Amino acid sequence: MNIKQILLYLLVINILGFFVMGIDKYKAKTGSWRIPENTLFGFCFLGGGIGTIAGIYTFRHKTKKKKFTIGMPLILILEILIFIYFKFIV
């Protein structure tokens, strides 16, 4: 994969992560079927940490759950550190 493909992937996964948080908030307000928390975390694990975290605070969704307000930023930080390690150290 070249850098353009990686950046495009990250852009798409973060946009999707953002919108999935918004959709789940909407579903929570309307009493509809919800998106599983594992799916929300999946977007974060797949590189969509910035989008999902932005979605948490934009939509004020899952802000009382430490699993989200602490867990997702930790995942993002870990992914950044792994990227730096493999890009500059290895």
Secondary structure, DSSP 8 states (H G I E B T S, - for coil): --HHHHHHHHHHHHHHHHHHHHHHHHHHHHT-----HHHHHHHIIIIIHHHHHHHHHHTT-STT-HHHHTHHHHHHHHHHHHHHIIIII-
